[in-house]
């Protein structure tokens, strides 16, 4: 899939990126944010990466790029845009402040397309890139500028942790990580020297359920079992909500899909007709758009099973509510994301360096540990181990969140609240067990616009 013009474009973009960014030395020295990044000393790093870093340092020295003093504007969903992250980065980076704008995933996509100059960094997800990347509003990042590129989990870089793992359908990270240029994704199986984002967090999502009322559940099919009628909730996101419903419908034997990550119009029509019929039967209690809404649905008893995020389950468990996060035999729904830099930032070399320092900071122990204590995994999984290991009782955190071991003491969340009680075991087990069993990943389908239209019809039925 290579041609001389595209190769020239990659080289041009790479030189332009390095010239404008003043990365390497500036991102590490002038910013100071990466001084404790735990960057890889892996002797396997390529000589070209070393040459690129040296070239960046020479360029930065020649241009005398001053350390950035100001605000980095970050827009994202809010999974990672939390106060402990803001405080940790600002403490590590004197003179730089973070301004977080939290929006829904569709809103983030719309802002990235229509107001790219209003933000410096997008905290986004791989399934958004098909829609955003052709705009050229985000920069392709040379792999040599990611300080721990060589340590990315094979799940993110190659699609699976072990040879016998199922990579899953849909927009798995390895299918969207690499770019040919600022406007063209490389596509599955094509590794280039540029990436779309510095990968950050990923997780294995499923559904939360009331164990006291339902007993242990290991199949998505419970969402359409008779005993939950009227007490089911879905996330109000057409692409994710429908995917959860499709997993449940397939597990319940209602219908099958060729590719749940990219349904045809006919498949969308069939599943929507089924969902509308169930809605008219009074099957669904409602739809949630925020973390708090999902917690309230479950804690009030109005819902017995629903789409949920890992921290919501942990929060309720800490309150002794009998909620569990299923480890479905059919496989998890995966998601992954990271941080991208908007193209306009390259016009300011010092801000460019600050932005790259922020992106690379995400693969260091402190932010990785903060996120791991909510149940998320860092793309550099060693960073998750390092971050949790730095906690008081660090081995207990590592054991519970990453190794599938029982908690040997009470574990707090990043806000200091007790979340995991002694003796609890994480549903699904270790990182390898949970991330070795994906059925599908969050995806933007070819028929996304049609899907959104049908989702609104379903909600209003």
DAJO-V539201 format. One record per backbone hydrogen bond with DSSP energy under -1.0 kcal/mol. CO is the residue of the C=O (numbers start at 1). NH is the residue of the N-H. Records with the same first field share a line. If there is no record, write none. Layout:
CO: NH  NH
This chain:
3: 7
4: 8
5: 9
6: 10
7: 11
8: 12
9: 13
10: 14
11: 15
12: 16
13: 17
14: 18
15: 19
16: 20
17: 21
18: 22
23: 26
24: 28
25: 29
26: 31
32: 35
34: 37
42: 45
46: 50
47: 51
48: 52
49: 53
50: 54
51: 55
52: 56
53: 57
54: 58
55: 59
56: 60
57: 61
58: 62
59: 63
60: 64  65
70: 97
72: 99
73: 120  121
74: 101
75: 123
76: 103
80: 82
82: 86
83: 87
84: 88
85: 89
86: 90
87: 91
88: 92
89: 93
93: 96
95: 70
97: 72
99: 74
101: 76
104: 108
105: 109
106: 110
107: 111
108: 112
109: 113
110: 114
111: 115
115: 118
116: 119
120: 342
121: 75
122: 124  340
124: 338
125: 128
126: 129
128: 132
129: 133
132: 135
133: 136
137: 343
141: 195
142: 145
143: 146
146: 149
148: 151
149: 152
153: 156  157
154: 158  159
162: 165
169: 441
170: 172
172: 175
173: 176  177
177: 196
178: 186
184: 180  181
187: 190
193: 143
194: 179
195: 141
198: 339
200: 379
201: 337
202: 377
203: 335
205: 333
207: 326
208: 306
209: 324
210: 214
211: 215
218: 329
219: 222
220: 223
221: 224
222: 225
225: 228
226: 229
228: 231
231: 304  305
232: 285  286
233: 307
234: 288
235: 237
237: 241
238: 242
240: 244
241: 245
242: 246
243: 247
244: 248
245: 249
246: 250
247: 251
248: 252
249: 254
250: 253
259: 262
264: 268
265: 269
266: 270
267: 271
268: 272
269: 273
270: 274
271: 275
272: 276
273: 277
274: 278
275: 279
276: 280
278: 283
279: 282
283: 230
286: 234
288: 236
290: 294
291: 295
292: 296
293: 297
294: 298
295: 299
296: 300
297: 303
298: 301
304: 210
305: 233
306: 208
309: 313
310: 314
311: 315
312: 316
313: 317
314: 318
316: 321
317: 320
321: 323
322: 211
324: 209
328: 331
332: 439  440
333: 205
334: 442
335: 203
336: 126
337: 200
338: 124
339: 198
340: 122
341: 139
342: 345
343: 346
344: 347
345: 348
348: 352
349: 353
350: 354
351: 355
352: 356
353: 357
354: 358
355: 359
356: 360
357: 361
358: 362
360: 363
361: 364
364: 368
365: 369
366: 370
367: 371
368: 372
369: 373
371: 374  376
372: 375
377: 202
379: 153
380: 383
381: 385
382: 386
383: 387
384: 388
385: 389
388: 391
391: 394
393: 396  397
394: 398
395: 399
396: 400
397: 401
398: 402  403
399: 405
402: 431
407: 423
411: 419  420
413: 416
417: 413
420: 411
421: 424
424: 407
426: 429
430: 434
431: 435
437: 332
439: 169
440: 334
445: 448
447: 451
448: 452
449: 453
450: 454
451: 455
452: 456
453: 457
454: 458
455: 459
456: 460
